[in-house]
Amino acid sequence: MSSQKTTNLNLHKWIGTDNVKRIEFNENWDTIDAQIKGNSDKTGVLTNLETTDKSNLVNATNEIKQESVAHKADYVKHSGEATTTNSSNAYSVTLSPAPTSYVNRMGVVVTINADSTGAATLNVNGIGAKKILKANGTAVSNLKANGIYTVRYNPSADGGTGAFILQGEGASGNAIASDLLSGKTATTDAGEITGSMVNRGAMTITPGTTNQVIPDGFHNGSGIVLGDPDLIAANILSGKNIFNVAGSLVKGKGYATGIAYLDSSYKFTVSGLAFTPSIVIAQRNSTADSQSWYKVLFKNEFLSNYQFSSEVKGFGVVHGNSTGMSGLFERTTDNASNQSSWTANGFTMFTYAHSYMGSGIAIKWWAFE
C-alpha cells in the first residue's frame, strides 16, 4: 500500500518498504486519464485552429503574433496616431512601429501641438516633409493647437511629389470674395477666401434732384431714405410731380420791394428778382425837404391794354398833384439817358431830372410780376 501521494494530482507514490497494490496503479491511471481529458476540453482540438500552423499551440500562437505585428505596421488598414512637434509650420511625428516609406493611402491621426501660421508640412519618422493639402489641392494653413486631424498620403498629389490630404474638411460652395463681408473668411470649392464686401451699416439717403446710386456692399437693414412731411400736393406747383406726388399749388404773381439809391443820372437799378417784373412803383418821400415824388413804370404791352400810347413807358407825379404831368411821362422816343429798361430778373428806372433827385437819394420801390 502506497505511503505517499504526488503534489498535483494526488497519485499513489511508494517507498521501498511499501506493499504495491494493483488497485493503486489503476487509480493513478484513472486520475491521469481524467486530467488529460479535462485539459483537452479546455484547449480544444488543434486541427480546429484557423492558423496556418496547427501542429501545436506554440507555433499557432507565434503565427498570430507575427500577423498582429504586421497589421500594426500597416498604416493603410489602420491609421497611426501621434502628437506633433514643430518648427514653425513644419510638423513631425514618430510612429511605432516605424514606417520606412510613404505608401498610397497611408493614414496618420495627428494631435497638433501648436497653431500653424502658414502652409503646413508633415514629416513621419524622418522619411521626409510633405505638404498637407485640402482635397481641392490648396494648402492647409490654419491648424489649431490641440486639434485632432486625420491625413492620408497620396503619391500623385502636389504635382506627383506626394502630399498628405486632410480628411473630412467638408467645405463646399461657389461664393467669391465679394460675396463675403470684409474681414470674414470661408472655405469653398475654390479654397479659402477672405471677404471683400464693404460693410455699409445703416445708410441714410437724402433725395435730391438727380438719381443717386446705392453703393454695393452689406446693408444692415436699418438704413433709410429720408422723408419730408412737407412733400404734399399743396406744396408742389400744379403741373409738377415730385416722387410721384402731383402738385396742386397754383402759383401767384411774384412781388418784391426794397430800397435803392439814385446814381448821377437820376437812375437806380434792381436785379436778382425771382421773376420778371411788369410793373414797378417808385417813391421819394423825404421829411427833410418835404419833396414827394412817385412814378409807375409799365411794360409797353401792359400799358396798351389800358389805352395808353404804345410809346409810353411810365408816368410820374410830383408833390401829389398833376402839375407838369406831361413832363413826367416817359416815352420810348425819349433820349436814351432818360429811359428806363427791363431785364429778365430786374429793371433800371429813370426817375426825374431835378435838383432834389440827385445821386445817393433813397428810393423805395415795389415790383410786380
Steps between C-alpha positions, in 0.01 A plus 500: 500500500644842400614716785532827302305710239615734222457876550281594200283201406518316831627180332617201701870505578695216662818460701712187531315347794147554352299214364388582148135440419358471151197714587728792579646483148151500355405801710806690377413429133139601549611832654746569218239414235245736654755782522604463136137494393433821692797675345388397153155643560652834599752538220287365218607289207815627326364417156223752564749788518459760222873561487710362217717309749282256700778279625496638852381792703839667519541517124141614453543771762822623340327516164225718647757729659686544173178593320415747776837670468457522122150645538620758750762615251241530219406870512267461202261262675515701819638848562796569722455747784740751651536853636706733285806704570564800282741757372279782378261337248710183456343226713650160585372178659657169601297183453568156650559269329695735279404516131788502255323675212180677406243278327175583323214575743727475805307663786612699802288651777690797641438714805644844422726647766495863377301724264623524143560843351530397135512202266578190710712189431522162674805277540438144627795326668744712304395356162461853361281807532186500282243772456164471674235585240124523483308278260495781243878532510527821702741516793381443856609803699265523797590203723406564863678392817334192658306443181486139379536454124500193278717503186568239231792488264441536124815450288332673202425822687703821479597443139606140561737574787249364752314669782284428801132575428289634786195277552144613564545878466147521359529842334300575185322781322548749217528828695771748404672772701250770404214285635652494849521783753842664518725339761304173507635172365341188358599186314337418168555269205772740388672498839515749782381853422516829690200728459524836328136618528485848655292530815272799433309460826195727514507749213290813486412627153375855453295543180628756254444620146695215339508123540735377770678167460462272802854367558550126500588329827335376816203701630378406847131571433484816712583744221236750387407734218404824671139611477360852541154583636494801268499271195129545431304608194411838646869591523582400142429724205213380285637310199809382690553154646750422776551133589158413357326775695313716248488868593179698544643839599397783268782750481418867570670801349844592625555803724803669654588832668811679619709817526732615220719809455516733202811539292616822336270433202185505717471120462506199730534131413349188663607145404476144628121484521340155491270609219487735201327821609221664299412790732729704728396774741766732640473766771710784638347628821736710705405678822821703472387708202132408475552396137291199400522321168335188361545313174329197350691309231316261270604266226366634168274207438339553838434870435348434159231293669394813689479738204836667558713579202729213409785749537435555868720312745385669816383813667568682821345740752681776691379658827188286484344700210500493124689825449742448214355158437595497135866534594481193721388264226776267382488398134692264277593798288673679787875543511666174608638660812142577607363150443434211736576138399411142591696178554387144558540539875500873564481853361668842479272797561556858390337721762488876443767747406476744787727639766332307779545171309882503518748219547462294818135583557313200647210366296244253630385260227238228448522252211218275371513213255 
